[in-house]
Amino acid sequence: MNVLEANDLKKMNYNQLISVIGETNRPPGGIKTIINFVNTVHINENHKVLEIGTSTGFTAIELAKMTNCQITAVDINEESLKIAQKNADRFKVEDHINFVKADATNLPFDDEEFDFIFAGNIISYIPDRKKALSEYKRVLKYNGVLFVAPMFYVEVPSNMLIEKIRDALKMNIKIDYEDYWDEFFTDDELDIYLANKYKFDYITDQHISDYVEEIFRTNENIIDHNIKGVDSKKCLKDIYIHYIYLFRDNLHKMAYKEMYIRKNKFKFDRELFTSTYMKGWDLK
């Protein structure tokens, strides 16, 4: 990456910006989501896992730490992949992860190559979602599991908020609701056999301020390597904190769903008598 100045930073989308900062980019729900995935599907060292949209490698590295499985992690941002490789080396899991620059709609892998796919919420940002899903299905083994955590609105967002989010991401994001994803991930080869829904918490201004200060302090060497001059560094911080406040306001209107989707030759029998976990209910 070339040394960047303020004008360069203003042209970047959020995903490019966090590669400059070196921020850890997590799936919705963060580490809790990854732990839930591992505990639910019981990955071991013999499994081959594909992660779509690895960014700076957080999910791939945590999967390697927890399971010793073999992970192929793809992203289209080359700068993010460089950081991901350095992070894997630092945590000494580099032998378990192969980072690959690739487009989710044109994966450079064989048919039925992977036991599991971890795709988080990345499909929300792919223009041709159906083509991406077709690729996921192609490279996933039969009886393999596709894990996604798509985000959706539980409150109708204002037009102003959506335009601000689109400007931050530099893309024409769609306004999705829960029923859209339920329908999208159900077809003749896929069954949603488990789904858990989570609402995003509201994060206070003080928590955001503390978080930004910690990120810039922890990643000072990375930022100094990428940024030219004190003014540019201040510009980076101003843009970044503006985005974090914006995403806080947006996520407060959203939820996400951990969806475990199995690739089948035959459809999963419909269940009639379902149940709901009742937190805090006394079973005596």
Protein Blocks (a to p, Z undefined) as FASTA:
>chain_A
ZZddfklmmmpcfklmmmmnopacddehijmlmmmmmmmnopafkbccddehklnommmm
mmmmmnopacddddfblklmmmmmmmmmmnopmmmpccddddfklccbdehkbfbdcekj
mmmmgmblmlmmmmmmmmpcehiacdddddddfbdcdfklmmmmmmmnopacddddfklm
mmmmgcfkbccfbdcddddddddfklmmmmmmmmmmmmmmmmmmmpgcjklmmmmmmmmm
mmmmmmmmmmmmpccddddddddfbdcdddfbdcdddehiafZZ
